[in-house]
Amino acid sequence: MSVKLNCIEYYNHKRIKEKLKGLSSVRYRIQSFIAASTISHLRVIIQ
């Protein structure tokens, strides 16, 4: 991998941010997506 790709990989997948509840940016987005999907799904069930 090139140096740029290594930096991007680190920045997105391995760098832990306290602001993102101790998750990497990719993990935080995945967790947010799952939570939003679950809430959406529950709204459909309740109606």
C-alpha positions, -999 to +999 in steps of 0.1 A: +000+000+000+011+035-006+019+059+022-013+079+015-035+048+016-018+038+049-026+072+064-062+071+052-066+035+066-052+046+100-072+078+101-105+061+093-102+027+109-076+027+137-075+062+152-096+063+183-115+095+191-127+104+226-152+127+209-167+096+191-171+077+224-138+060+221-145+045+186-128+050+153-148+070+128-158+040+108-170+021+139-189+051+151-207+055+117-216+017+117-229+019+153-249+050+144-264+034+113-273+003+133-290+024+160-309+044+135-320+013+116-332-003+148-352+028+158-367+029+123-376-007+125-392-004+159-414+026+147-428+004+119-436-024+144-453+000+168-475+016+142 
